[in-house]
Amino acid sequence: MSGSAVGVRRLEPAAITGVMSREVANFRTFWKATAFSSVLEPVVYLLAFGLGLGATVVDKVNGLDYVEFVGTGMVATAVIFSSALPAMFGTFVKEHFQGTYDAILAAPVDVEELVTAEMLWIGIRAGTFGCFPLLVTMLFGLDPAPGMLLVPLFAFVTALGFAAFGIAVAASVAKIDQFNYVTTLVITPLFLVAGTFFPIDQLPEGFQIAAQLNPLHQLVELVRHACFGFEAADALRFAGLFAFSLATWRIAVRRMSTRLVD
């Protein structure tokens, strides 16, 4: 092995940091609008579902006030919509229209480092915005709990998986309007059967089994238990989310390598 090859890592921190710094610089130009919508959206949902529907149709769900049930569940909603969708559209635009990735790969950065950096940045951003519904719910009466300190970690790991999913999808479609199929057939069903607005035990048995495989549902359960008391199975739930993120990361790297290099 030559001396120049010694010490070269598979993932170079400098390369990943360089790609992420570009994303941070770009984010500074529109962070106010993103933060505004991330705060206003849970307020609207909580007013409509938590106070509106909760006051007229249902009072308690699984022993929780409905506003608390919805508010804690909306962390998962915020995570998927601030990770999967930006990853899909952002990756496609930068690869197809802006030529950003071609320019980045001309530097000492490979596809694996590029995908990893994109995932980490989206994961950090979505993990942060995912906590906003929980903070808003506190204004509606949710009591703080020590377990809530783990919610950013749960949201971050889940966001990594859906960011990788979005990158893989962007590297697989030929036209941007094909994202409509993914949104309708994948993201929307995952969102609806996550247990955000109603318990999944009210679904038919087949849907309940499918919901248990939904990463968003596992995130919902982890967030609720962080607020009201953990269970023994939560360690398995977190391990499942970690495995989901790891698997989608490798798929995203492979798909982007095929698109950009092969």
C-alpha positions as CSV (number, residue, x, y, z in Angstrom):
1,M,0.0,0.0,0.0
2,S,1.4,3.4,-0.9
3,G,2.1,6.0,1.7
4,S,-0.5,8.3,0.2
5,A,-3.2,5.7,0.7
6,V,-2.4,5.1,4.3
7,G,-4.8,7.0,6.7
8,V,-7.4,7.7,4.0
9,R,-10.8,7.1,5.6
10,R,-13.9,5.8,4.0
11,L,-15.8,8.9,5.2
12,E,-13.6,11.9,5.5
13,P,-14.9,14.4,8.2
14,A,-13.5,17.3,6.2
15,A,-15.4,16.4,3.1
16,I,-18.6,15.9,5.0
17,T,-18.2,19.1,6.9
18,G,-17.5,21.0,3.6
19,V,-20.7,19.8,2.0
20,M,-22.7,20.5,5.1
21,S,-21.3,24.1,5.4
22,R,-22.6,24.8,1.9
23,E,-26.1,23.7,3.0
24,V,-25.9,25.8,6.2
25,A,-24.9,28.9,4.2
26,N,-27.8,28.3,1.8
27,F,-30.2,27.7,4.7
28,R,-29.4,31.1,6.2
29,T,-31.2,32.7,3.2
30,F,-34.6,31.2,4.0
31,W,-34.5,29.9,7.6
32,K,-37.0,32.5,8.9
33,A,-39.8,31.3,6.6
34,T,-39.1,27.6,7.4
35,A,-39.1,28.3,11.1
36,F,-42.3,30.3,10.9
37,S,-44.1,27.5,9.2
38,S,-42.7,24.9,11.5
39,V,-44.2,26.8,14.5
40,L,-47.5,27.9,12.9
41,E,-48.4,24.5,11.5
42,P,-48.6,22.6,14.8
43,V,-50.6,25.5,16.3
44,V,-53.1,25.2,13.5
45,Y,-53.3,21.4,13.9
46,L,-53.7,21.6,17.6
47,L,-56.4,24.2,17.4
48,A,-58.3,22.2,14.7
49,F,-57.8,18.7,16.1
50,G,-56.8,19.0,19.6
51,L,-59.1,21.7,20.8
52,G,-61.8,21.7,18.0
53,L,-62.3,17.9,17.4
54,G,-61.2,17.0,20.9
55,A,-63.8,19.3,22.5
56,T,-66.7,18.2,20.3
57,V,-66.1,14.5,19.6
58,V,-63.5,12.9,21.9
59,D,-62.1,13.9,25.3
60,K,-59.6,11.2,26.3
61,V,-57.6,8.8,24.1
62,N,-55.6,6.1,25.7
63,G,-55.8,8.0,29.0
64,L,-54.5,11.2,27.5
65,D,-56.2,14.5,26.8
66,Y,-56.7,14.6,23.0
67,V,-54.6,17.7,22.6
68,E,-51.7,15.9,24.3
69,F,-52.3,12.8,22.1
70,V,-52.2,14.8,18.9
71,G,-49.4,17.2,20.0
72,T,-47.0,14.4,20.9
73,G,-47.9,12.5,17.7
74,M,-47.3,15.5,15.5
75,V,-43.6,15.3,16.1
76,A,-43.5,12.4,13.6
77,T,-45.6,14.5,11.1
78,A,-43.1,17.3,11.4
79,V,-40.1,15.0,11.0
80,I,-41.3,13.2,7.8
81,F,-42.4,16.4,6.1
82,S,-39.2,18.2,6.9
83,S,-37.0,15.4,5.9
84,A,-38.4,13.2,3.1
85,L,-39.8,15.9,1.0
86,P,-36.9,18.4,1.1
87,A,-34.5,15.4,0.4
88,M,-36.5,14.4,-2.6
89,F,-37.0,17.8,-4.2
90,G,-33.7,19.3,-3.1
91,T,-31.6,16.3,-4.3
92,F,-33.4,16.2,-7.7
93,V,-33.0,20.0,-8.3
94,K,-29.3,20.0,-7.3
95,E,-28.6,17.0,-9.4
96,H,-30.7,17.7,-12.5
97,F,-31.1,21.4,-12.8
98,Q,-28.3,23.1,-10.9
99,G,-25.4,20.7,-11.5
100,T,-24.4,21.1,-7.8
101,Y,-23.4,17.5,-7.3
102,D,-21.2,17.5,-10.4
103,A,-19.3,20.5,-9.0
104,I,-19.0,18.9,-5.5
105,L,-17.7,15.6,-6.9
106,A,-15.1,17.5,-8.8
107,A,-13.6,18.3,-5.4
108,P,-12.1,15.5,-3.2
109,V,-15.6,14.3,-2.2
110,D,-17.1,11.0,-3.2
111,V,-20.7,10.0,-3.5
112,E,-20.8,8.3,-0.1
113,E,-19.6,11.4,1.7
114,L,-22.0,13.6,-0.3
115,V,-25.0,11.5,0.6
116,T,-23.9,11.2,4.2
117,A,-23.5,15.0,4.5
118,E,-26.9,15.6,2.9
119,M,-28.5,13.2,5.3
120,L,-26.8,14.6,8.4
121,W,-27.8,18.2,7.5
122,I,-31.4,17.3,6.8
123,G,-31.5,15.1,9.9
124,I,-30.3,17.9,12.1
125,R,-32.7,20.3,10.6
126,A,-35.7,18.0,10.7
127,G,-34.8,16.7,14.2
128,T,-34.9,20.3,15.4
129,F,-38.1,21.3,13.7
130,G,-39.6,18.0,14.8
131,C,-39.5,19.2,18.4
132,F,-41.5,22.4,17.7
133,P,-44.9,20.6,18.0
134,L,-43.9,19.4,21.4
135,L,-43.0,22.9,22.5
136,V,-46.2,24.2,21.2
137,T,-48.2,21.5,23.0
138,M,-46.7,22.7,26.2
139,L,-48.4,26.0,25.7
140,F,-51.7,24.0,25.5
141,G,-51.1,22.2,28.8
142,L,-48.5,19.5,28.3
143,D,-46.3,19.1,31.4
144,P,-42.6,19.0,30.8
145,A,-40.9,15.6,31.6
146,P,-37.2,14.6,31.8
147,G,-37.7,12.0,29.0
148,M,-38.5,14.8,26.6
149,L,-34.7,15.5,26.4
150,L,-34.4,12.4,24.3
151,V,-37.0,13.5,21.7
152,P,-34.4,15.4,19.6
153,L,-32.4,12.2,19.3
154,F,-35.4,10.1,18.4
155,A,-36.4,12.7,15.8
156,F,-32.9,13.0,14.4
157,V,-32.4,9.3,13.9
158,T,-35.8,9.0,12.2
159,A,-35.2,12.0,10.0
160,L,-31.9,10.4,8.8
161,G,-33.8,7.4,7.5
162,F,-36.4,9.5,5.7
163,A,-33.8,11.8,4.3
164,A,-32.0,8.8,2.9
165,F,-35.3,7.6,1.5
166,G,-35.9,10.9,-0.2
167,I,-32.4,10.9,-1.7
168,A,-32.8,7.4,-3.0
169,V,-36.1,8.3,-4.6
170,A,-34.7,11.4,-6.2
171,A,-31.9,9.2,-7.6
172,S,-34.4,6.8,-9.0
173,V,-37.0,8.9,-10.9
174,A,-36.6,10.5,-14.3
175,K,-39.0,13.4,-13.8
176,I,-39.8,15.6,-10.8
177,D,-43.5,15.1,-11.2
178,Q,-43.1,11.4,-10.4
179,F,-42.7,12.5,-6.8
180,N,-46.5,12.7,-6.8
181,Y,-46.7,8.9,-6.8
182,V,-44.3,8.6,-3.9
183,T,-46.1,11.2,-1.9
184,T,-49.5,9.7,-2.5
185,L,-48.6,6.0,-2.2
186,V,-45.9,6.1,0.4
187,I,-45.6,9.2,2.5
188,T,-49.3,9.9,3.0
189,P,-50.2,6.4,4.1
190,L,-47.2,6.4,6.5
191,F,-48.4,9.7,7.9
192,L,-52.0,8.5,8.3
193,V,-51.3,5.2,10.0
194,A,-48.6,6.5,12.4
195,G,-51.1,6.9,15.3
196,T,-50.9,10.6,15.3
197,F,-54.6,11.5,15.3
198,F,-56.1,8.1,16.4
199,P,-54.8,4.9,18.1
200,I,-53.8,2.2,15.6
201,D,-55.7,-0.4,17.7
202,Q,-58.9,1.0,16.1
203,L,-57.7,-0.1,12.7
204,P,-58.4,-3.5,11.1
205,E,-56.0,-6.2,12.2
206,G,-54.0,-6.2,8.9
207,F,-53.5,-2.5,9.1
208,Q,-52.4,-2.8,12.7
209,I,-49.7,-5.2,11.7
210,A,-48.6,-2.9,8.9
211,A,-48.6,0.1,11.2
212,Q,-46.1,-1.7,13.6
213,L,-43.6,-1.7,10.7
214,N,-44.1,2.0,10.1
215,P,-41.1,4.0,11.4
216,L,-43.3,7.0,12.0
217,H,-45.5,4.9,14.4
218,Q,-42.4,3.8,16.3
219,L,-41.4,7.5,16.6
220,V,-44.8,8.4,17.8
221,E,-44.7,5.8,20.5
222,L,-41.2,6.8,21.6
223,V,-42.2,10.5,21.9
224,R,-45.4,9.7,23.8
225,H,-43.5,7.4,26.2
226,A,-40.8,10.1,26.6
227,C,-43.5,12.4,27.8
228,F,-45.5,10.0,29.9
229,G,-43.2,7.1,30.8
230,F,-41.0,4.7,28.9
231,E,-41.7,1.0,28.4
232,A,-39.3,-1.9,28.0
233,A,-40.1,-2.2,24.3
234,D,-38.9,1.3,23.6
235,A,-35.2,0.1,23.3
236,L,-36.3,-2.2,20.5
237,R,-38.3,0.6,18.9
238,F,-35.2,2.9,18.9
239,A,-33.0,0.0,17.6
240,G,-35.5,-0.5,14.7
241,L,-35.3,3.2,13.8
242,F,-31.6,3.0,13.8
243,A,-31.6,0.0,11.5
244,F,-34.1,1.7,9.2
245,S,-31.8,4.7,8.9
246,L,-28.7,2.5,8.3
247,A,-30.5,0.5,5.6
248,T,-31.9,3.5,3.8
249,W,-28.4,5.2,4.0
250,R,-26.8,2.3,2.1
251,I,-29.6,2.3,-0.5
252,A,-29.3,6.0,-1.0
253,V,-25.5,5.7,-1.5
254,R,-26.0,2.9,-4.1
255,R,-28.7,4.7,-6.0
256,M,-26.8,8.0,-6.1
257,S,-23.6,6.2,-7.2
258,T,-25.5,4.7,-10.1
259,R,-27.0,8.1,-11.0
260,L,-23.8,10.2,-10.7
261,V,-20.9,7.8,-11.4
262,D,-21.9,4.6,-13.3
